[in-house]
Amino acid sequence: MSSAKIAISLHPDALREVDQLVGGGLFPSRSKLIQDAVAEKLQRLRRGRLARECALLDPAAEQAAAEEIFLGETEWPAY
């Protein structure tokens, strides 16, 4: 998978911690640490969005729809 190069600015204290983690062998490079951190943050944001969308659902209506499908009273909806 190809990567795009970007420039970022970090607070000196954050950069010092990044360098300590790389120096301690937890990450092979600054780049890998930052790639992993961004990927983790994006994953958390996606999970948060899913949780917010699920909170909008009406549990009683969802249960009734599921029971109809399990009892064979209706077809699974096409999406």
HTML snippet that shows the backbone in 3Dmol.js (N, CA, C, O; Angstrom):
<script src="https://3Dmol.org/build/3Dmol-min.js"></script>
<div id="view" style="width:600px;height:400px;position:relative"></div>
<script>
const pdb = `
ATOM      1  N   MET A   1       0.840  -1.173   0.000  1.00  0.00           N
ATOM      2  CA  MET A   1       0.000   0.000   0.000  1.00  0.00           C
ATOM      3  C   MET A   1       0.883   1.233   0.000  1.00  0.00           C
ATOM      4  O   MET A   1       1.791   1.352   0.823  1.00  0.00           O
ATOM      5  N   SER A   2       0.623   2.145  -0.913  1.00  0.00           N
ATOM      6  CA  SER A   2       1.451   3.340  -0.991  1.00  0.00           C
ATOM      7  C   SER A   2       1.005   4.354   0.062  1.00  0.00           C
ATOM      8  O   SER A   2      -0.127   4.320   0.545  1.00  0.00           O
ATOM      9  N   SER A   3       1.899   5.231   0.392  1.00  0.00           N
ATOM     10  CA  SER A   3       1.621   6.258   1.395  1.00  0.00           C
ATOM     11  C   SER A   3       1.902   7.622   0.803  1.00  0.00           C
ATOM     12  O   SER A   3       2.709   7.762  -0.115  1.00  0.00           O
ATOM     13  N   ALA A   4       1.230   8.619   1.335  1.00  0.00           N
ATOM     14  CA  ALA A   4       1.473   9.997   0.930  1.00  0.00           C
ATOM     15  C   ALA A   4       2.284  10.677   2.019  1.00  0.00           C
ATOM     16  O   ALA A   4       2.041  10.467   3.207  1.00  0.00           O
ATOM     17  N   LYS A   5       3.229  11.477   1.618  1.00  0.00           N
ATOM     18  CA  LYS A   5       4.027  12.227   2.589  1.00  0.00           C
ATOM     19  C   LYS A   5       3.302  13.519   2.943  1.00  0.00           C
ATOM     20  O   LYS A   5       2.762  14.210   2.080  1.00  0.00           O
ATOM     21  N   ILE A   6       3.307  13.822   4.233  1.00  0.00           N
ATOM     22  CA  ILE A   6       2.730  15.069   4.719  1.00  0.00           C
ATOM     23  C   ILE A   6       3.685  15.678   5.738  1.00  0.00           C
ATOM     24  O   ILE A   6       4.582  15.001   6.240  1.00  0.00           O
ATOM     25  N   ALA A   7       3.492  16.928   6.033  1.00  0.00           N
ATOM     26  CA  ALA A   7       4.275  17.584   7.088  1.00  0.00           C
ATOM     27  C   ALA A   7       3.327  17.897   8.235  1.00  0.00           C
ATOM     28  O   ALA A   7       2.215  18.379   8.017  1.00  0.00           O
ATOM     29  N   ILE A   8       3.770  17.623   9.457  1.00  0.00           N
ATOM     30  CA  ILE A   8       2.961  17.944  10.630  1.00  0.00           C
ATOM     31  C   ILE A   8       3.809  18.718  11.629  1.00  0.00           C
ATOM     32  O   ILE A   8       5.039  18.690  11.587  1.00  0.00           O
ATOM     33  N   SER A   9       3.131  19.392  12.509  1.00  0.00           N
ATOM     34  CA  SER A   9       3.806  20.097  13.598  1.00  0.00           C
ATOM     35  C   SER A   9       3.400  19.443  14.904  1.00  0.00           C
ATOM     36  O   SER A   9       2.223  19.159  15.125  1.00  0.00           O
ATOM     37  N   LEU A  10       4.379  19.205  15.771  1.00  0.00           N
ATOM     38  CA  LEU A  10       4.126  18.626  17.081  1.00  0.00           C
ATOM     39  C   LEU A  10       4.731  19.519  18.149  1.00  0.00           C
ATOM     40  O   LEU A  10       5.757  20.167  17.942  1.00  0.00           O
ATOM     41  N   HIS A  11       4.071  19.534  19.290  1.00  0.00           N
ATOM     42  CA  HIS A  11       4.632  20.228  20.443  1.00  0.00           C
ATOM     43  C   HIS A  11       5.937  19.519  20.810  1.00  0.00           C
ATOM     44  O   HIS A  11       6.015  18.295  20.707  1.00  0.00           O
ATOM     45  N   PRO A  12       6.956  20.257  21.234  1.00  0.00           N
ATOM     46  CA  PRO A  12       8.239  19.618  21.573  1.00  0.00           C
ATOM     47  C   PRO A  12       8.118  18.478  22.588  1.00  0.00           C
ATOM     48  O   PRO A  12       8.832  17.480  22.487  1.00  0.00           O
ATOM     49  N   ASP A  13       7.221  18.621  23.561  1.00  0.00           N
ATOM     50  CA  ASP A  13       7.047  17.545  24.545  1.00  0.00           C
ATOM     51  C   ASP A  13       6.491  16.281  23.888  1.00  0.00           C
ATOM     52  O   ASP A  13       6.917  15.172  24.210  1.00  0.00           O
ATOM     53  N   ALA A  14       5.542  16.451  22.970  1.00  0.00           N
ATOM     54  CA  ALA A  14       4.984  15.301  22.263  1.00  0.00           C
ATOM     55  C   ALA A  14       6.049  14.633  21.401  1.00  0.00           C
ATOM     56  O   ALA A  14       6.138  13.406  21.359  1.00  0.00           O
ATOM     57  N   LEU A  15       6.843  15.425  20.724  1.00  0.00           N
ATOM     58  CA  LEU A  15       7.912  14.874  19.887  1.00  0.00           C
ATOM     59  C   LEU A  15       8.927  14.123  20.738  1.00  0.00           C
ATOM     60  O   LEU A  15       9.436  13.078  20.331  1.00  0.00           O
ATOM     61  N   ARG A  16       9.218  14.653  21.909  1.00  0.00           N
ATOM     62  CA  ARG A  16      10.153  13.974  22.815  1.00  0.00           C
ATOM     63  C   ARG A  16       9.589  12.598  23.215  1.00  0.00           C
ATOM     64  O   ARG A  16      10.324  11.612  23.250  1.00  0.00           O
ATOM     65  N   GLU A  17       8.289  12.538  23.514  1.00  0.00           N
ATOM     66  CA  GLU A  17       7.673  11.245  23.854  1.00  0.00           C
ATOM     67  C   GLU A  17       7.687  10.287  22.671  1.00  0.00           C
ATOM     68  O   GLU A  17       7.948   9.095  22.834  1.00  0.00           O
ATOM     69  N   VAL A  18       7.408  10.808  21.482  1.00  0.00           N
ATOM     70  CA  VAL A  18       7.457   9.982  20.270  1.00  0.00           C
ATOM     71  C   VAL A  18       8.852   9.393  20.125  1.00  0.00           C
ATOM     72  O   VAL A  18       9.004   8.194  19.890  1.00  0.00           O
ATOM     73  N   ASP A  19       9.857  10.227  20.264  1.00  0.00           N
ATOM     74  CA  ASP A  19      11.231   9.758  20.117  1.00  0.00           C
ATOM     75  C   ASP A  19      11.611   8.735  21.194  1.00  0.00           C
ATOM     76  O   ASP A  19      12.381   7.813  20.928  1.00  0.00           O
ATOM     77  N   GLN A  20      11.076   8.896  22.403  1.00  0.00           N
ATOM     78  CA  GLN A  20      11.341   7.920  23.464  1.00  0.00           C
ATOM     79  C   GLN A  20      10.723   6.567  23.116  1.00  0.00           C
ATOM     80  O   GLN A  20      11.339   5.524  23.335  1.00  0.00           O
ATOM     81  N   LEU A  21       9.511   6.587  22.576  1.00  0.00           N
ATOM     82  CA  LEU A  21       8.859   5.336  22.191  1.00  0.00           C
ATOM     83  C   LEU A  21       9.600   4.648  21.052  1.00  0.00           C
ATOM     84  O   LEU A  21       9.767   3.428  21.055  1.00  0.00           O
ATOM     85  N   VAL A  22      10.040   5.433  20.087  1.00  0.00           N
ATOM     86  CA  VAL A  22      10.810   4.871  18.975  1.00  0.00           C
ATOM     87  C   VAL A  22      12.154   4.359  19.493  1.00  0.00           C
ATOM     88  O   VAL A  22      12.583   3.259  19.144  1.00  0.00           O
ATOM     89  N   GLY A  23      12.811   5.161  20.322  1.00  0.00           N
ATOM     90  CA  GLY A  23      14.105   4.758  20.883  1.00  0.00           C
ATOM     91  C   GLY A  23      13.999   3.522  21.759  1.00  0.00           C
ATOM     92  O   GLY A  23      14.939   2.731  21.838  1.00  0.00           O
ATOM     93  N   GLY A  24      12.852   3.352  22.421  1.00  0.00           N
ATOM     94  CA  GLY A  24      12.643   2.183  23.266  1.00  0.00           C
ATOM     95  C   GLY A  24      12.233   0.940  22.501  1.00  0.00           C
ATOM     96  O   GLY A  24      12.045  -0.121  23.095  1.00  0.00           O
ATOM     97  N   GLY A  25      12.092   1.062  21.194  1.00  0.00           N
ATOM     98  CA  GLY A  25      11.781  -0.094  20.370  1.00  0.00           C
ATOM     99  C   GLY A  25      10.301  -0.423  20.249  1.00  0.00           C
ATOM    100  O   GLY A  25       9.949  -1.452  19.672  1.00  0.00           O
ATOM    101  N   LEU A  26       9.418   0.431  20.784  1.00  0.00           N
ATOM    102  CA  LEU A  26       7.989   0.158  20.665  1.00  0.00           C
ATOM    103  C   LEU A  26       7.481   0.388  19.250  1.00  0.00           C
ATOM    104  O   LEU A  26       6.488  -0.211  18.838  1.00  0.00           O
ATOM    105  N   PHE A  27       8.154   1.246  18.511  1.00  0.00           N
ATOM    106  CA  PHE A  27       7.816   1.528  17.121  1.00  0.00           C
ATOM    107  C   PHE A  27       9.110   1.608  16.333  1.00  0.00           C
ATOM    108  O   PHE A  27      10.134   2.046  16.858  1.00  0.00           O
ATOM    109  N   PRO A  28       9.071   1.186  15.069  1.00  0.00           N
ATOM    110  CA  PRO A  28      10.299   1.228  14.276  1.00  0.00           C
ATOM    111  C   PRO A  28      10.682   2.640  13.817  1.00  0.00           C
ATOM    112  O   PRO A  28      11.841   2.900  13.493  1.00  0.00           O
ATOM    113  N   SER A  29       9.704   3.543  13.791  1.00  0.00           N
ATOM    114  CA  SER A  29       9.989   4.900  13.319  1.00  0.00           C
ATOM    115  C   SER A  29       8.915   5.861  13.807  1.00  0.00           C
ATOM    116  O   SER A  29       7.838   5.449  14.236  1.00  0.00           O
ATOM    117  N   ARG A  30       9.227   7.143  13.735  1.00  0.00           N
ATOM    118  CA  ARG A  30       8.233   8.176  14.039  1.00  0.00           C
ATOM    119  C   ARG A  30       7.022   8.012  13.118  1.00  0.00           C
ATOM    120  O   ARG A  30       5.873   8.089  13.552  1.00  0.00           O
ATOM    121  N   SER A  31       7.307   7.787  11.858  1.00  0.00           N
ATOM    122  CA  SER A  31       6.259   7.670  10.860  1.00  0.00           C
ATOM    123  C   SER A  31       5.281   6.555  11.211  1.00  0.00           C
ATOM    124  O   SER A  31       4.068   6.749  11.133  1.00  0.00           O
ATOM    125  N   LYS A  32       5.798   5.388  11.598  1.00  0.00           N
ATOM    126  CA  LYS A  32       4.940   4.248  11.934  1.00  0.00           C
ATOM    127  C   LYS A  32       4.095   4.557  13.165  1.00  0.00           C
ATOM    128  O   LYS A  32       2.916   4.207  13.203  1.00  0.00           O
ATOM    129  N   LEU A  33       4.673   5.200  14.160  1.00  0.00           N
ATOM    130  CA  LEU A  33       3.929   5.561  15.363  1.00  0.00           C
ATOM    131  C   LEU A  33       2.776   6.495  15.007  1.00  0.00           C
ATOM    132  O   LEU A  33       1.650   6.302  15.463  1.00  0.00           O
ATOM    133  N   ILE A  34       3.058   7.489  14.204  1.00  0.00           N
ATOM    134  CA  ILE A  34       2.025   8.468  13.839  1.00  0.00           C
ATOM    135  C   ILE A  34       0.973   7.823  12.941  1.00  0.00           C
ATOM    136  O   ILE A  34      -0.212   8.121  13.089  1.00  0.00           O
ATOM    137  N   GLN A  35       1.367   6.949  12.015  1.00  0.00           N
ATOM    138  CA  GLN A  35       0.395   6.231  11.183  1.00  0.00           C
ATOM    139  C   GLN A  35      -0.545   5.405  12.047  1.00  0.00           C
ATOM    140  O   GLN A  35      -1.759   5.420  11.841  1.00  0.00           O
ATOM    141  N   ASP A  36       0.015   4.680  13.020  1.00  0.00           N
ATOM    142  CA  ASP A  36      -0.807   3.849  13.906  1.00  0.00           C
ATOM    143  C   ASP A  36      -1.742   4.710  14.756  1.00  0.00           C
ATOM    144  O   ASP A  36      -2.900   4.350  14.966  1.00  0.00           O
ATOM    145  N   ALA A  37      -1.239   5.850  15.244  1.00  0.00           N
ATOM    146  CA  ALA A  37      -2.064   6.730  16.071  1.00  0.00           C
ATOM    147  C   ALA A  37      -3.232   7.299  15.273  1.00  0.00           C
ATOM    148  O   ALA A  37      -4.353   7.370  15.777  1.00  0.00           O
ATOM    149  N   VAL A  38      -2.977   7.700  14.043  1.00  0.00           N
ATOM    150  CA  VAL A  38      -4.045   8.238  13.195  1.00  0.00           C
ATOM    151  C   VAL A  38      -5.062   7.145  12.873  1.00  0.00           C
ATOM    152  O   VAL A  38      -6.268   7.388  12.928  1.00  0.00           O
ATOM    153  N   ALA A  39      -4.590   5.949  12.537  1.00  0.00           N
ATOM    154  CA  ALA A  39      -5.497   4.840  12.233  1.00  0.00           C
ATOM    155  C   ALA A  39      -6.377   4.510  13.441  1.00  0.00           C
ATOM    156  O   ALA A  39      -7.576   4.272  13.295  1.00  0.00           O
ATOM    157  N   GLU A  40      -5.778   4.495  14.630  1.00  0.00           N
ATOM    158  CA  GLU A  40      -6.542   4.208  15.850  1.00  0.00           C
ATOM    159  C   GLU A  40      -7.590   5.290  16.103  1.00  0.00           C
ATOM    160  O   GLU A  40      -8.726   4.976  16.456  1.00  0.00           O
ATOM    161  N   LYS A  41      -7.227   6.539  15.929  1.00  0.00           N
ATOM    162  CA  LYS A  41      -8.173   7.631  16.139  1.00  0.00           C
ATOM    163  C   LYS A  41      -9.326   7.544  15.144  1.00  0.00           C
ATOM    164  O   LYS A  41     -10.480   7.726  15.530  1.00  0.00           O
ATOM    165  N   LEU A  42      -9.040   7.272  13.883  1.00  0.00           N
ATOM    166  CA  LEU A  42     -10.089   7.148  12.875  1.00  0.00           C
ATOM    167  C   LEU A  42     -11.028   5.992  13.203  1.00  0.00           C
ATOM    168  O   LEU A  42     -12.240   6.103  13.019  1.00  0.00           O
ATOM    169  N   GLN A  43     -10.472   4.885  13.687  1.00  0.00           N
ATOM    170  CA  GLN A  43     -11.297   3.736  14.062  1.00  0.00           C
ATOM    171  C   GLN A  43     -12.215   4.099  15.232  1.00  0.00           C
ATOM    172  O   GLN A  43     -13.390   3.731  15.235  1.00  0.00           O
ATOM    173  N   ARG A  44     -11.691   4.812  16.212  1.00  0.00           N
ATOM    174  CA  ARG A  44     -12.518   5.246  17.351  1.00  0.00           C
ATOM    175  C   ARG A  44     -13.634   6.175  16.903  1.00  0.00           C
ATOM    176  O   ARG A  44     -14.759   6.079  17.393  1.00  0.00           O
ATOM    177  N   LEU A  45     -13.329   7.070  15.979  1.00  0.00           N
ATOM    178  CA  LEU A  45     -14.350   7.983  15.473  1.00  0.00           C
ATOM    179  C   LEU A  45     -15.446   7.217  14.740  1.00  0.00           C
ATOM    180  O   LEU A  45     -16.625   7.541  14.880  1.00  0.00           O
ATOM    181  N   ARG A  46     -15.070   6.206  13.960  1.00  0.00           N
ATOM    182  CA  ARG A  46     -16.071   5.400  13.256  1.00  0.00           C
ATOM    183  C   ARG A  46     -16.953   4.653  14.249  1.00  0.00           C
ATOM    184  O   ARG A  46     -18.171   4.599  14.080  1.00  0.00           O
ATOM    185  N   ARG A  47     -16.343   4.075  15.290  1.00  0.00           N
ATOM    186  CA  ARG A  47     -17.136   3.360  16.297  1.00  0.00           C
ATOM    187  C   ARG A  47     -18.068   4.323  17.019  1.00  0.00           C
ATOM    188  O   ARG A  47     -19.210   3.973  17.318  1.00  0.00           O
ATOM    189  N   GLY A  48     -17.595   5.531  17.300  1.00  0.00           N
ATOM    190  CA  GLY A  48     -18.431   6.525  17.960  1.00  0.00           C
ATOM    191  C   GLY A  48     -19.611   6.917  17.092  1.00  0.00           C
ATOM    192  O   GLY A  48     -20.724   7.096  17.587  1.00  0.00           O
ATOM    193  N   ARG A  49     -19.368   7.048  15.804  1.00  0.00           N
ATOM    194  CA  ARG A  49     -20.450   7.392  14.876  1.00  0.00           C
ATOM    195  C   ARG A  49     -21.483   6.277  14.839  1.00  0.00           C
ATOM    196  O   ARG A  49     -22.687   6.535  14.847  1.00  0.00           O
ATOM    197  N   LEU A  50     -21.009   5.038  14.799  1.00  0.00           N
ATOM    198  CA  LEU A  50     -21.923   3.899  14.792  1.00  0.00           C
ATOM    199  C   LEU A  50     -22.755   3.874  16.078  1.00  0.00           C
ATOM    200  O   LEU A  50     -23.959   3.618  16.033  1.00  0.00           O
ATOM    201  N   ALA A  51     -22.124   4.136  17.210  1.00  0.00           N
ATOM    202  CA  ALA A  51     -22.845   4.145  18.482  1.00  0.00           C
ATOM    203  C   ALA A  51     -23.903   5.243  18.498  1.00  0.00           C
ATOM    204  O   ALA A  51     -25.011   5.035  18.994  1.00  0.00           O
ATOM    205  N   ARG A  52     -23.562   6.414  17.953  1.00  0.00           N
ATOM    206  CA  ARG A  52     -24.536   7.518  17.902  1.00  0.00           C
ATOM    207  C   ARG A  52     -25.715   7.151  17.009  1.00  0.00           C
ATOM    208  O   ARG A  52     -26.862   7.442  17.349  1.00  0.00           O
ATOM    209  N   GLU A  53     -25.444   6.513  15.869  1.00  0.00           N
ATOM    210  CA  GLU A  53     -26.521   6.103  14.968  1.00  0.00           C
ATOM    211  C   GLU A  53     -27.395   5.029  15.622  1.00  0.00           C
ATOM    212  O   GLU A  53     -28.619   5.058  15.491  1.00  0.00           O
ATOM    213  N   CYS A  54     -26.774   4.092  16.319  1.00  0.00           N
ATOM    214  CA  CYS A  54     -27.536   3.038  16.987  1.00  0.00           C
ATOM    215  C   CYS A  54     -28.405   3.616  18.099  1.00  0.00           C
ATOM    216  O   CYS A  54     -29.495   3.106  18.357  1.00  0.00           O
ATOM    217  N   ALA A  55     -27.939   4.665  18.752  1.00  0.00           N
ATOM    218  CA  ALA A  55     -28.717   5.283  19.823  1.00  0.00           C
ATOM    219  C   ALA A  55     -30.007   5.902  19.293  1.00  0.00           C
ATOM    220  O   ALA A  55     -30.954   6.113  20.050  1.00  0.00           O
ATOM    221  N   LEU A  56     -30.042   6.193  17.993  1.00  0.00           N
ATOM    222  CA  LEU A  56     -31.236   6.782  17.394  1.00  0.00           C
ATOM    223  C   LEU A  56     -32.323   5.744  17.102  1.00  0.00           C
ATOM    224  O   LEU A  56     -33.476   6.096  16.852  1.00  0.00           O
ATOM    225  N   LEU A  57     -31.951   4.481  17.136  1.00  0.00           N
ATOM    226  CA  LEU A  57     -32.910   3.418  16.831  1.00  0.00           C
ATOM    227  C   LEU A  57     -33.903   3.243  17.975  1.00  0.00           C
ATOM    228  O   LEU A  57     -33.576   3.462  19.142  1.00  0.00           O
ATOM    229  N   ASP A  58     -35.110   2.847  17.622  1.00  0.00           N
ATOM    230  CA  ASP A  58     -36.139   2.539  18.613  1.00  0.00           C
ATOM    231  C   ASP A  58     -36.041   1.047  18.929  1.00  0.00           C
ATOM    232  O   ASP A  58     -36.372   0.218  18.081  1.00  0.00           O
ATOM    233  N   PRO A  59     -35.594   0.694  20.128  1.00  0.00           N
ATOM    234  CA  PRO A  59     -35.388  -0.726  20.453  1.00  0.00           C
ATOM    235  C   PRO A  59     -36.644  -1.578  20.263  1.00  0.00           C
ATOM    236  O   PRO A  59     -36.547  -2.708  19.785  1.00  0.00           O
ATOM    237  N   ALA A  60     -37.807  -1.065  20.625  1.00  0.00           N
ATOM    238  CA  ALA A  60     -39.036  -1.847  20.479  1.00  0.00           C
ATOM    239  C   ALA A  60     -39.336  -2.123  19.007  1.00  0.00           C
ATOM    240  O   ALA A  60     -39.719  -3.236  18.647  1.00  0.00           O
ATOM    241  N   ALA A  61     -39.163  -1.120  18.163  1.00  0.00           N
ATOM    242  CA  ALA A  61     -39.413  -1.300  16.733  1.00  0.00           C
ATOM    243  C   ALA A  61     -38.403  -2.266  16.125  1.00  0.00           C
ATOM    244  O   ALA A  61     -38.767  -3.102  15.298  1.00  0.00           O
ATOM    245  N   GLU A  62     -37.138  -2.160  16.525  1.00  0.00           N
ATOM    246  CA  GLU A  62     -36.105  -3.068  16.005  1.00  0.00           C
ATOM    247  C   GLU A  62     -36.388  -4.506  16.434  1.00  0.00           C
ATOM    248  O   GLU A  62     -36.234  -5.432  15.638  1.00  0.00           O
ATOM    249  N   GLN A  63     -36.801  -4.695  17.690  1.00  0.00           N
ATOM    250  CA  GLN A  63     -37.105  -6.039  18.167  1.00  0.00           C
ATOM    251  C   GLN A  63     -38.305  -6.615  17.427  1.00  0.00           C
ATOM    252  O   GLN A  63     -38.291  -7.784  17.041  1.00  0.00           O
ATOM    253  N   ALA A  64     -39.339  -5.809  17.226  1.00  0.00           N
ATOM    254  CA  ALA A  64     -40.528  -6.274  16.510  1.00  0.00           C
ATOM    255  C   ALA A  64     -40.165  -6.678  15.077  1.00  0.00           C
ATOM    256  O   ALA A  64     -40.634  -7.701  14.579  1.00  0.00           O
ATOM    257  N   ALA A  65     -39.334  -5.876  14.422  1.00  0.00           N
ATOM    258  CA  ALA A  65     -38.919  -6.199  13.050  1.00  0.00           C
ATOM    259  C   ALA A  65     -38.111  -7.486  13.026  1.00  0.00           C
ATOM    260  O   ALA A  65     -38.295  -8.318  12.138  1.00  0.00           O
ATOM    261  N   ALA A  66     -37.217  -7.654  13.995  1.00  0.00           N
ATOM    262  CA  ALA A  66     -36.402  -8.872  14.052  1.00  0.00           C
ATOM    263  C   ALA A  66     -37.276 -10.095  14.295  1.00  0.00           C
ATOM    264  O   ALA A  66     -37.063 -11.142  13.683  1.00  0.00           O
ATOM    265  N   GLU A  67     -38.245  -9.971  15.170  1.00  0.00           N
ATOM    266  CA  GLU A  67     -39.120 -11.101  15.460  1.00  0.00           C
ATOM    267  C   GLU A  67     -39.961 -11.484  14.241  1.00  0.00           C
ATOM    268  O   GLU A  67     -40.208 -12.668  14.014  1.00  0.00           O
ATOM    269  N   GLU A  68     -40.401 -10.505  13.460  1.00  0.00           N
ATOM    270  CA  GLU A  68     -41.149 -10.798  12.229  1.00  0.00           C
ATOM    271  C   GLU A  68     -40.294 -11.617  11.270  1.00  0.00           C
ATOM    272  O   GLU A  68     -40.763 -12.583  10.668  1.00  0.00           O
ATOM    273  N   ILE A  69     -39.043 -11.218  11.139  1.00  0.00           N
ATOM    274  CA  ILE A  69     -38.144 -11.916  10.213  1.00  0.00           C
ATOM    275  C   ILE A  69     -37.859 -13.319  10.719  1.00  0.00           C
ATOM    276  O   ILE A  69     -37.896 -14.273   9.942  1.00  0.00           O
ATOM    277  N   PHE A  70     -37.574 -13.464  12.020  1.00  0.00           N
ATOM    278  CA  PHE A  70     -37.276 -14.788  12.558  1.00  0.00           C
ATOM    279  C   PHE A  70     -38.471 -15.724  12.489  1.00  0.00           C
ATOM    280  O   PHE A  70     -38.298 -16.935  12.347  1.00  0.00           O
ATOM    281  N   LEU A  71     -39.669 -15.189  12.585  1.00  0.00           N
ATOM    282  CA  LEU A  71     -40.871 -16.019  12.506  1.00  0.00           C
ATOM    283  C   LEU A  71     -41.296 -16.274  11.062  1.00  0.00           C
ATOM    284  O   LEU A  71     -42.251 -17.008  10.809  1.00  0.00           O
ATOM    285  N   GLY A  72     -40.582 -15.663  10.118  1.00  0.00           N
ATOM    286  CA  GLY A  72     -40.885 -15.859   8.713  1.00  0.00           C
ATOM    287  C   GLY A  72     -42.099 -15.085   8.232  1.00  0.00           C
ATOM    288  O   GLY A  72     -42.646 -15.387   7.171  1.00  0.00           O
ATOM    289  N   GLU A  73     -42.528 -14.087   9.000  1.00  0.00           N
ATOM    290  CA  GLU A  73     -43.694 -13.315   8.629  1.00  0.00           C
ATOM    291  C   GLU A  73     -43.379 -12.249   7.579  1.00  0.00           C
ATOM    292  O   GLU A  73     -44.292 -11.693   6.968  1.00  0.00           O
ATOM    293  N   THR A  74     -42.133 -11.973   7.372  1.00  0.00           N
ATOM    294  CA  THR A  74     -41.733 -10.963   6.398  1.00  0.00           C
ATOM    295  C   THR A  74     -40.384 -11.347   5.805  1.00  0.00           C
ATOM    296  O   THR A  74     -39.642 -12.145   6.377  1.00  0.00           O
ATOM    297  N   GLU A  75     -40.082 -10.770   4.655  1.00  0.00           N
ATOM    298  CA  GLU A  75     -38.800 -10.993   4.002  1.00  0.00           C
ATOM    299  C   GLU A  75     -37.757 -10.027   4.559  1.00  0.00           C
ATOM    300  O   GLU A  75     -38.094  -8.953   5.057  1.00  0.00           O
ATOM    301  N   TRP A  76     -36.509 -10.415   4.470  1.00  0.00           N
ATOM    302  CA  TRP A  76     -35.436  -9.514   4.860  1.00  0.00           C
ATOM    303  C   TRP A  76     -35.420  -8.336   3.890  1.00  0.00           C
ATOM    304  O   TRP A  76     -35.436  -8.549   2.678  1.00  0.00           O
ATOM    305  N   PRO A  77     -35.388  -7.093   4.391  1.00  0.00           N
ATOM    306  CA  PRO A  77     -35.451  -5.934   3.483  1.00  0.00           C
ATOM    307  C   PRO A  77     -34.216  -5.840   2.583  1.00  0.00           C
ATOM    308  O   PRO A  77     -33.102  -6.154   3.002  1.00  0.00           O
ATOM    309  N   ALA A  78     -34.431  -5.411   1.364  1.00  0.00           N
ATOM    310  CA  ALA A  78     -33.321  -5.202   0.426  1.00  0.00           C
ATOM    311  C   ALA A  78     -32.730  -3.816   0.664  1.00  0.00           C
ATOM    312  O   ALA A  78     -33.462  -2.843   0.847  1.00  0.00           O
ATOM    313  N   TYR A  79     -31.423  -3.736   0.661  1.00  0.00           N
ATOM    314  CA  TYR A  79     -30.754  -2.446   0.848  1.00  0.00           C
ATOM    315  C   TYR A  79     -29.970  -2.086  -0.373  1.00  0.00           C
ATOM    316  O   TYR A  79     -29.334  -1.032  -0.410  1.00  0.00           O
TER     317      TYR A  79
END
`;
const viewer = $3Dmol.createViewer("view");
viewer.addModel(pdb, "pdb");
viewer.setStyle({}, {cartoon: {color: "spectrum"}});
viewer.zoomTo();
viewer.render();
</script>
